[in-house]
Amino acid sequence: MQSKSQRAVTSGICQDIVFKCLGENLLQNAFQGYNACIFAYGQTGSGKSYTMMGSKDKPGLIPRLCSKLFERALQEANEEQTFTVEVSYMEIYNEKVRDLLDPKGSRHTLKVREHKVLGPYVDGLSKLAVTSYKDIESLMSEGNKSRTVAATNMNEESSRSHAVFNIILTHTLYDLQSGTSGEKVSKLSLVDLAGSERAAKSGAAGDRLKEGSNINK
């Protein structure tokens, strides 16, 4: 049986492997203008939120991606190209979509609509400009406080909603001779799904049973 310190080392190594296997290629594709999505799926307590977010000492996939994104953007920015980053954060709870970064703090439901060119989008979802990883860290912290959680037999603080964190990277290219410019826009969707488990194991009843049904749907 591993000691606490051994488990911490193992956990840190696992976070490194996850980022190398998934995060590095995703980031490379984002700078080339491609959209991408990563989601964590599994039953409550299996480590989805830890894999995506990690801890202060051992950051997960999302913090590492964001940190590396700004690091690379800063290195590659020059007079011929610039980068801007915007983020949005929403939860899907009982088939309803809510903005976790709403500056007004409202909890109203947003509509999902279809754009002829861009495809599905959430109407009214706020997009906030960020200039550093610290900005993102602060926004995620505020958004996580608004997420819907509840106790089940599987987990005392189980996330009962799906959380979707979007990063929109705009890469602007300038032709100095002609004075023209063009843009490449990519979106990274990083998703922490709610815990999926059988009602008998979770002890779900009433509202929890309805939540579980919608989560599994």
N, C-alpha and C positions, 0 to 999 in steps of 0.2 A: 504494500500500500504506500502511495506517495505521501511525502510530507507536504505541508502547506507551501513551503518555498519551492519544492520540486514541481508542484502543481502550477505555481505561478510561472516558472520557467517554461514548462510545457505549453501553458496557455499562450505565452508570448510568442513561442516558436510557431504555434498553430496560426496565430494572427499574421505572422510574417508570410507563411506559406499561402494563406488565403489571398493576401494582397498580391503576391508574386504571380499566382496562378490566374487570378481574375482581374485584379485592379490595374496592373501595369498595361495589359493589352487594351483594356477598356479606355484608359486614359490616352493611349497612343491613338486609338481610333477617333476619340473625341476631338483631338487636335487636327485630325484629317477631315473633320466635318460630318462624322457618322453619329447617329443616335444609338443609344444602348440602354439596356435595362438589366439590373441585377435584383433578384428578390430572394429573401430568406423564408423558407416554408418548413413547417413542422409543428409538432405538438408543443403545448405549453411546457416551458422549462427545458427545452432542448438546446437553447443557446442562440436563438435567432437574433434577439436584440443585442446580445453580447458580441456576436459575430459582426453585426452591422455597425454598432456604436463603440463596443469595447468599454474600457474604463479610462480613468485619467492617466494611469501609468502604462496601460496597454491599449492604445487606441485601435478601434476596429476598422472595418473597410471604409466606411464613409469619412471619418476624420483623416485617414491616410490619403484617400483619393483627393479630398479637398486641399490638404496641405501640399501634396505633390503638384496639383493643378496650378496653384498660385506660384509655386516655386518655378515651375517650367514656364509659365506665362511671363514671369518677371525676367527670366533668363533670355527668352526669345523675342521680347518686345524691342522694337527699334523704329526708325523713321519709316520703314517700309511695311510694318505690320504692328497692330495693337490687339489687345485682348480685353474683353469686358465680360463680367460674370454676373448673372442674376440667379436668384433662387426662389423657389416656392415650396410650400410644405402643406400637405393636406392629409386628412384622415377620412377613411370610408368606414362608417359605422352604421350597422343595420340598413345597408344599401343607400345610405345618405352621405353626401360629400360635404366636408366642412373645412374651411380655411384655418390652418393652425397659426398663420402669421398675420391674421387680420388686424391691422393697426387699431381698429375701433373695438376689438375684443368681442365682436358679435358672434353668435353661435348659429346663424341662419344657414340653411341648406343651399348649396350651390347646384346649378344645373349642368349636366354634361351635354355638350352640343357637338355637332359635326361640321367641320370646315371642308369645303370642296377640295382644297389643296393640301392643307395641313393635317386633316383627319380629326379625330376626336379631341376635344379640349374642354376644360372646366371654365364656364363663363363666370367672370368676376373673381377668379383666383388671383390673389396679389402676387406680383413679382417684384422682389426687392434687390436693388443693386448692392453688391458687396465688393470690397477691395482687398480683403485679407481673410485668412482662415479664422482669425479671431471673430470677425463679423459673422461668419457662418456658425461658429461654435455658440455664439451668443443667441442667434436666432433659433438654432435647434434646441437649445436649452429652454427658451421661452415656449417654443412649440410643443415640446415634450410635456411641459406642465399642463397643457390643455388636452392631452390625449386621454381617451376614455379607458380607464383601468378598473378592474373589479377583482375581488377574491374568488377563486374557485378551489376545489380540492387539489388541483394540480399545481397551483401557484397563488400565493397570497396577493400578488400585485400583477395579475395577468393582463396583458394588453388585449382589449376587447375590440380594437379597431385596427384596420390596415393603415399603415402610415406610408405615404409616398413623398419622398424628398427629391425635388427636381433641381438640377443644375443646368442652366442655359449658358453655354459658352459661345460668345460671338467673336469670331476671328476676322478682323478687318484688314484687307490688303490694299496697299497704296501703290499706284504706278506714278513715280515721281516725275517721269518725263511727260506723260500726258495729263497728269493732274487728276486722274480718275481713281476710283476705289471700288472694291467689291467685298462682299461678306460671305463667310461660311458660318452657319449656325448649327450647333449640335446640342442635343439634350441628353443628359444622363438622368435616368430615373432609378432611384435607389429605394427599394421597398422592403419594409419590415412588416411582414404579414402577421395578423393576429394568430394566437395559438389555436391550432386545430386538434381537437380531441373528441372522443366519444362522450356523449352526455352522461353515461353511467360512471365513467371515470372521473369526470369533472364535477359531478354532483350538481349538475345544472338543473335549475327549475325556474319557472316564471320568466323574468327578464333575461337571466343568464341562458336559459334554454333557447329563447328567441335569438339572442346574440350568437350562440353557437351554431344555430341553423344557418344564419346569414353569413357567418364567418366561413363555414364549410362550403356554402354555395359559391 
